[in-house]
Amino acid sequence: MKKLGSDYFHIDELLENIDLISNPEELHRSVEEALRSEIAFLQAQINPHFLYNAINTIYAFSIDDPKMTRDLL
C-alpha cells in the first residue's frame, strides 16, 4: 500500500511537470515563485547576521571610544 501511495505521488508530480512544460506562462510564474521563496529564505538568514554584526561593532566601540558609540546609536 505504501508503494502505491509513493507511485501516485510520483505520477502526480510528473503530470504537474508536463503541465508546466506545456504552459510557458505557468512555468515562468512557477520559477518566479520559487525564486521569490528562495530570496525570502536567504534574507531571513542574512538579516539576523547583519544585526549581530552591528551590535557587535557598537559594543567594540563602547569599550574603545564611548563618544563614538553615542554617534553610532
C-alpha positions, 0 to 999 in steps of 0.5 A, spaced: 500 500 500 505 504 501 508 503 494 502 505 491 501 511 495 509 513 493 507 511 485 501 516 485 505 521 488 510 520 483 505 520 477 502 526 480 508 530 480 510 528 473 503 530 470 504 537 474 511 537 470 508 536 463 503 541 465 508 546 466 512 544 460 506 545 456 504 552 459 510 557 458 506 562 462 505 557 468 512 555 468 515 562 468 510 564 474 512 557 477 520 559 477 518 566 479 515 563 485 520 559 487 525 564 486 521 569 490 521 563 496 528 562 495 530 570 496 525 570 502 529 564 505 536 567 504 534 574 507 531 571 513 538 568 514 542 574 512 538 579 516 539 576 523 547 576 521 547 583 519 544 585 526 549 581 530 554 584 526 552 591 528 551 590 535 557 587 535 561 593 532 557 598 537 559 594 543 567 594 540 566 601 540 563 602 547 569 599 550 574 603 545 571 610 544 564 611 548 563 618 544 563 614 538 558 609 540 553 615 542 554 617 534 553 610 532 546 609 536 
